[in-house]
């Protein structure tokens, strides 16, 4: 099953319209995105809780890392640069943090609110090269729509 991003965006908009609590929004998105595609083995958010520091937020899947500094890993790179990280082979990413040994590829998208980066959406796959630019673009648009007013 591969995600239909147009349907997913409409469904998420219907569920989240009017909601202003970041954690409630993250929990809803983690659930909906995770169950939209079989490639997504771990789907969740890491929230900026202190300067240069991410902590685990709402997620679907096995345990995630609890704390990730901006200076480390794929999630840290997305938060630090404000740019989506599309990683076809996590073993080839310098400083990759292996929260789950089964992860082969990763897509991490920074989450912006009016005050700047508030976290990242992290999607892991047990398949190598599981993600495409289309995945990144579509999920960036969904995140923009949901969090832009905050």
MIFI-20042 format. One record per residue (C-alpha): x, y, z; residue number from 1. Coordinates in Angstrom, 1 decimal. Last residue first. Example, Ala and Ser with C-alpha at 12.3 -4.5 7.8 and 13.67 -1.06 7.14 Angstrom:
REM residues 2
13.7|-1.1|7.1|2
12.3|-4.5|7.8|1
***
This chain:
REM residues 150
0.9|28.3|15.3|150
-0.9|29.2|12.0|149
1.7|27.5|9.8|148
1.5|24.1|11.7|147
-1.1|22.1|9.8|146
-0.7|23.5|6.3|145
3.1|23.6|6.4|144
3.2|20.0|7.8|143
1.0|18.8|4.9|142
3.1|20.7|2.3|141
6.4|19.2|3.7|140
4.7|15.8|3.6|139
4.0|16.1|-0.1|138
7.5|17.4|-0.9|137
9.3|14.8|1.1|136
7.3|11.9|-0.3|135
7.6|13.2|-3.8|134
11.4|13.4|-3.4|133
11.3|9.7|-2.8|132
11.6|7.4|0.2|131
12.3|3.7|0.6|130
16.0|3.7|-0.4|129
16.7|0.6|1.8|128
13.6|-1.0|3.4|127
13.3|-1.1|7.2|126
11.9|2.4|6.9|125
12.1|5.4|9.3|124
10.0|8.5|9.3|123
11.0|11.5|11.4|122
8.9|14.7|11.6|121
11.1|17.4|13.1|120
10.6|20.0|15.8|119
9.6|23.5|16.6|118
11.6|25.2|13.9|117
10.8|28.9|13.7|116
8.5|31.2|15.9|115
5.7|31.2|13.3|114
5.7|27.4|13.2|113
8.0|25.2|11.3|112
8.5|21.4|11.4|111
11.7|20.1|9.8|110
11.3|17.0|7.7|109
13.2|13.7|8.3|108
13.1|10.8|5.8|107
15.0|7.7|6.7|106
16.4|4.5|5.2|105
17.7|1.2|6.5|104
16.2|1.0|10.0|103
16.4|-2.5|11.6|102
19.0|-1.5|14.2|101
16.5|0.9|15.8|100
17.6|4.2|17.5|99
20.7|4.0|15.3|98
22.1|7.6|15.4|97
23.7|8.5|12.0|96
26.9|10.5|12.5|95
27.8|10.6|8.9|94
25.0|9.1|6.7|93
26.2|6.0|4.8|92
24.7|3.5|7.3|91
21.4|5.4|7.0|90
21.1|4.4|3.3|89
18.5|6.3|1.2|88
18.6|9.4|3.4|87
16.2|12.2|2.5|86
16.9|15.1|4.9|85
14.5|18.0|4.7|84
16.0|21.4|5.4|83
15.9|23.7|8.4|82
19.7|23.3|8.7|81
19.9|22.5|12.4|80
16.6|20.7|12.8|79
17.1|18.6|9.7|78
20.7|17.8|10.6|77
19.7|16.9|14.2|76
17.1|14.5|12.9|75
19.6|12.8|10.6|74
22.1|12.3|13.3|73
24.0|14.6|15.7|72
24.7|18.3|16.2|71
21.0|19.3|16.8|70
21.2|17.1|19.9|69
18.9|14.0|20.0|68
17.1|12.9|23.2|67
14.7|10.0|23.9|66
15.7|7.8|21.0|65
12.7|6.0|19.7|64
10.8|2.9|21.0|63
8.9|0.8|18.5|62
6.3|2.2|16.2|61
4.0|5.3|16.2|60
5.1|8.6|17.6|59
4.3|11.6|19.8|58
7.4|13.5|20.9|57
10.9|12.5|21.6|56
13.3|15.3|22.6|55
15.3|17.6|20.4|54
18.0|19.9|21.6|53
19.9|22.9|20.0|52
18.1|25.4|22.4|51
15.7|23.5|24.6|50
12.5|21.5|24.0|49
12.7|21.3|20.2|48
10.3|18.4|19.6|47
11.1|15.0|17.9|46
8.1|13.8|16.0|45
7.1|10.3|14.9|44
6.8|7.6|12.3|43
8.5|4.3|12.6|42
8.0|1.5|10.1|41
6.7|3.6|7.2|40
7.0|1.6|4.0|39
3.5|0.1|4.5|38
1.9|3.5|3.9|37
-1.0|5.5|5.4|36
-0.8|4.0|8.9|35
2.3|6.0|9.9|34
1.0|9.3|8.4|33
-2.3|9.1|10.2|32
-0.8|8.2|13.6|31
2.1|10.6|13.5|30
-0.2|13.4|12.2|29
-2.7|13.0|15.1|28
0.0|12.9|17.7|27
1.8|15.9|16.3|26
-1.4|17.9|16.2|25
-2.3|17.0|19.8|24
1.3|17.9|20.8|23
1.2|21.2|19.1|22
-2.1|22.3|20.6|21
-3.8|24.7|18.2|20
-6.6|22.6|16.7|19
-9.0|24.6|14.5|18
-8.7|22.2|11.5|17
-6.9|19.0|12.7|16
-9.0|16.1|11.7|15
-10.5|17.5|8.5|14
-7.0|18.8|7.4|13
-5.5|15.4|8.1|12
-8.1|13.6|5.9|11
-7.6|16.1|3.1|10
-3.8|15.8|3.2|9
-4.1|12.0|3.3|8
-6.4|12.0|0.3|7
-4.0|14.1|-1.8|6
-1.0|12.2|-0.5|5
-2.3|8.8|-1.6|4
0.1|6.6|0.3|3
1.5|3.3|-1.1|2
0.0|0.0|0.0|1
***
